[in-house]
Amino acid sequence: MAHTAEILTSAIVAVGDFNPAIFSPDWMERNGLIGKDDADSVREGPQGKSLLISHQVATFETKWFALQVLENQLSLTSKDALSPAFKDLAVSIFQMVPHTPVTAVGLNFMGHYKLASENEYHRVGDVLAPKDIWKALYPDEMPGLADLTVRIQRGSRGEPLKTKDEKRIAVQASDKIRFGVFLDYNDHHDVSASDEDNMMPGERVATLIDSKWESSWQDAVRVFDGVLSRALSK
């Protein structure tokens, strides 16, 4: 039986050299990135409490996304049910700032999964992080999985890596669901310019997000279900 997340969100994070001051709700509305209702909710509604625009940081949120821009990082996070509209917003933002230097982009998906029982909850942790070593070191105490991260790279051990791109999958206890498991999928892409690439940095990022985000989403769901299914079958 496939496991379905109780909560599934996404974050698109870019590393580069940004000018936070330009990323205001007014700028986004003026350029057609968000509608008047979203902009008004930030300027006048309860979401306005999150609004901060300065030369060092820009941060605000609407009902369906949160945006934070620092001088070295841009992070766009979904707050509502996932849809291609979230990806489209990220693509449009980078199309509007084509000259912004960006060196890396992470396509992230985060899922909280409710398990059927406390026994299943502990079984996942015991399979992914066997306790024999820790019980030997702490015979009178109780070890438990707190945070496990696995890195996936293209290549073979002992050989040069084929690319700087990589994936990282993290497993933790959910802080939102009792006896729940939180899984985090980070699909990291190097977007440095190559000799064969004459695209501007923002265009390169927009193209990557547009072409990779939905397949990363599908892969994250596949991996999350695979981790839980295989752990619970042991």
Buried (B, 14 or more C-beta within 10 A) or exposed (E): EEBEBEBBBBBBBBBBEBEBBBBBBEBBBEEEBBEEEBBBBBBEEEBBEBBEBEEEBBBBBBEBBBBBBBEEBBBBBBEEEBEEEBBBBBBBBBBBBBEBEBBBBBBBBBBBBBBEEEEBBBBBBBBBBEBEEBEEEEEEEEBEBEEEEEEEBEEEEEEEEEEBBBBBBBBBBBEEBEBBBBBBBBBBBEBEBEEEEEBBBBBBBBBBBBEBBBEBBEBBBEBBBEBBEEBBEE
